[in-house]
Amino acid sequence: MGLDLTDKVAIVTGAAQGIGEATARKLAERGARVIGVDIESDSLNTVMASIGGKAITHDVTDAEGDARLIADVHREFGRIDILVNVAGGVLDAERGIEAVTIAQWRRVVALNMEAPFYLCKAVAPIMKAQRSGRIVSVGSGAGRSYSRTKVVPYAASKAGLHGLMRQIAVELAPFGVNCNVVAPGFILSERGRDDWERRDPAQKEKEMATIASDRLGAPEEIANVIAFVVSDESSYVVGQTIMVAGGHWMFSRKTTASQRCGEGSREWRMKQR
Ligand SMILES: NC(=O)c1ccc[n+]([C@@H]2O[C@H](COP(=O)([O-])OP(=O)(O)OC[C@H]3O[C@@H](n4cnc5c(N)ncnc54)[C@H](O)[C@@H]3O)[C@@H](O)[C@H]2O)c1
C-alpha cells in the first residue's frame, strides 16, 4: 500500500500539455512506466522524452485505433494498471444552443465522452483479468452543474462522462478495478490560460468572486489528486466525482443572480427590483 507507483503501467491521454502533461510527470515521478498519448506529436515527444516515458501519437476519437492502442501497450508491457483519460476540451464550438452546429456537437461529444468510452471498453477485460486497475477520467464542473461559457456539448458530454464512470465503477469494482472522475475547476493549463486572457477585467473579477480560494488552479494541483486516486491508497474510493476547484461552484461568495442564472432569468429579474 502507499502512494508509490513503481513499475505500474500507466496510460495518460492528452499528455502533450496542461493537465495531461502534469499528470504524466507526476505518475513518472512516483515510479510509474508512463505511456503518453496525444494528437500533437512534437510536444508529446518532448514531454515523454523528459520523463523517460513512451509517446504514442494518436487521435483518441478513433474507436478502432483505441482498441489497437490498448492491445499494443498490453502486448509490449504485459499489463495495464492505470488509465487516465485527460484529453478533452470545448474545441471550437459556438456558445449557446442556437449557435452550436451539429458537426461541433458531434466533435465535442466524440472527444469528451466517446473516446473515454472506447478506451475504458478496451482496457476493462485486461484489468478484470488482472483483478486490479485504476481508471480515472478528467471531468469538469460543467458536467456537474453547467458550462459558464455556454458550451452546450461540453457540459452534456462531461455529464455523460461522469455517468459512464459511475456505471462502470459498479461493474468493475468487484474485480479490484476502481473507476472515478476528477473534475477540475478553472485551471491555468495552456487552454485555461487562453480562456482566462480573453476575459476583460470585469469578467475576471466576477469569475474570481465565485472561487472560494480566490485564485485559479495549477495543472499540478489536479495531477496531485489523480496520483492519489490511481494509487493503492485509494482502494475504497469507487464511483466518485472528486471536484478539485478551490471551492468554485459552491456559490459561497459574492455570486450574483445573473452569473448563476443568466441575464433575463426570473431570479435575475427579481434582483433588479
Ligand atoms: N483547464 C481547465 O480549466 C479545465 C477545467 C475543467 C476540465 N478540464 C478538462 O481537463 C482536461 C485537460 O484540459 P487542459 O486544460 O489541460 O487542456 P489542453 O487543451 O491544455 O490539453 C488537452 C490535450 O489533449 C490533446 N487532445 C485534444 N484532442 C485530442 C484527440 N482527439 N486525441 C488525442 N489528444 C487530444 C491536446 O493536443 C492537448 O495536448 C480536459 O478534459 C478538459 O476538458 C480543464
The ligand as a MOL file (V3000), in Angstrom:
LIG
                    3D

  0  0  0     0  0            999 V3000
M  V30 BEGIN CTAB
M  V30 COUNTS 44 48 0 0 0
M  V30 BEGIN ATOM
M  V30 1 N -8.2250 23.8670 -17.8480 0
M  V30 2 C -9.3590 23.9090 -17.2050 0
M  V30 3 O -9.7190 24.9370 -16.5930 0
M  V30 4 C -10.2550 22.6920 -17.1650 0
M  V30 5 C -11.4080 22.7520 -16.3760 0
M  V30 6 C -12.2430 21.6420 -16.3170 0
M  V30 7 C -11.9300 20.4960 -17.0230 0
M  V30 8 N -10.8080 20.4630 -17.7970 0 CHG=1
M  V30 9 C -10.5440 19.2190 -18.5290 0
M  V30 10 O -9.2160 18.8050 -18.2870 0
M  V30 11 C -8.7000 18.1200 -19.4240 0
M  V30 12 C -7.3760 18.7380 -19.8440 0
M  V30 13 O -7.5750 20.1200 -20.0180 0
M  V30 14 P -6.3730 21.1170 -20.2860 0
M  V30 15 O -6.8330 22.4480 -19.8330 0
M  V30 16 O -5.0980 20.5490 -19.8180 0 CHG=-1
M  V30 17 O -6.4400 21.1250 -21.9010 0
M  V30 18 P -5.3370 21.4170 -23.0070 0
M  V30 19 O -6.0930 21.8610 -24.2050 0
M  V30 20 O -4.2550 22.3130 -22.4800 0
M  V30 21 O -4.7460 19.9580 -23.2700 0
M  V30 22 C -5.5360 18.9660 -23.8710 0
M  V30 23 C -4.6310 17.9760 -24.5730 0
M  V30 24 O -5.4570 16.9960 -25.2120 0
M  V30 25 C -4.9600 16.7800 -26.5210 0
M  V30 26 N -6.0220 16.3220 -27.4230 0
M  V30 27 C -7.0520 17.0640 -27.8970 0
M  V30 28 N -7.7890 16.3330 -28.7440 0
M  V30 29 C -7.2070 15.1040 -28.8190 0
M  V30 30 C -7.5060 13.9240 -29.5340 0
M  V30 31 N -8.5550 13.8420 -30.3670 0
M  V30 32 N -6.7030 12.8410 -29.3630 0
M  V30 33 C -5.6270 12.9010 -28.5300 0
M  V30 34 N -5.3030 14.0010 -27.8300 0
M  V30 35 C -6.0800 15.0930 -27.9680 0
M  V30 36 C -4.4190 18.1260 -26.9470 0
M  V30 37 O -3.4990 18.0230 -28.0310 0
M  V30 38 C -3.7720 18.6190 -25.6580 0
M  V30 39 O -2.4340 18.2070 -25.5380 0
M  V30 40 C -9.7920 18.2020 -20.4960 0
M  V30 41 O -10.5530 17.0150 -20.4710 0
M  V30 42 C -10.6330 19.3790 -20.0520 0
M  V30 43 O -11.9520 19.3060 -20.5010 0
M  V30 44 C -9.9650 21.5300 -17.8840 0
M  V30 END ATOM
M  V30 BEGIN BOND
M  V30 1 1 1 2
M  V30 2 2 2 3
M  V30 3 1 2 4
M  V30 4 1 4 5
M  V30 5 2 4 44
M  V30 6 2 5 6
M  V30 7 1 6 7
M  V30 8 2 7 8
M  V30 9 1 8 9
M  V30 10 1 8 44
M  V30 11 1 9 10
M  V30 12 1 9 42
M  V30 13 1 10 11
M  V30 14 1 11 12
M  V30 15 1 11 40
M  V30 16 1 12 13
M  V30 17 1 13 14
M  V30 18 2 14 15
M  V30 19 1 14 16
M  V30 20 1 14 17
M  V30 21 1 17 18
M  V30 22 2 18 19
M  V30 23 1 18 20
M  V30 24 1 18 21
M  V30 25 1 21 22
M  V30 26 1 22 23
M  V30 27 1 23 24
M  V30 28 1 23 38
M  V30 29 1 24 25
M  V30 30 1 25 26
M  V30 31 1 25 36
M  V30 32 1 26 27
M  V30 33 1 26 35
M  V30 34 2 27 28
M  V30 35 1 28 29
M  V30 36 1 29 30
M  V30 37 2 29 35
M  V30 38 1 30 31
M  V30 39 2 30 32
M  V30 40 1 32 33
M  V30 41 2 33 34
M  V30 42 1 34 35
M  V30 43 1 36 37
M  V30 44 1 36 38
M  V30 45 1 38 39
M  V30 46 1 40 41
M  V30 47 1 40 42
M  V30 48 1 42 43
M  V30 END BOND
M  V30 END CTAB
M  END
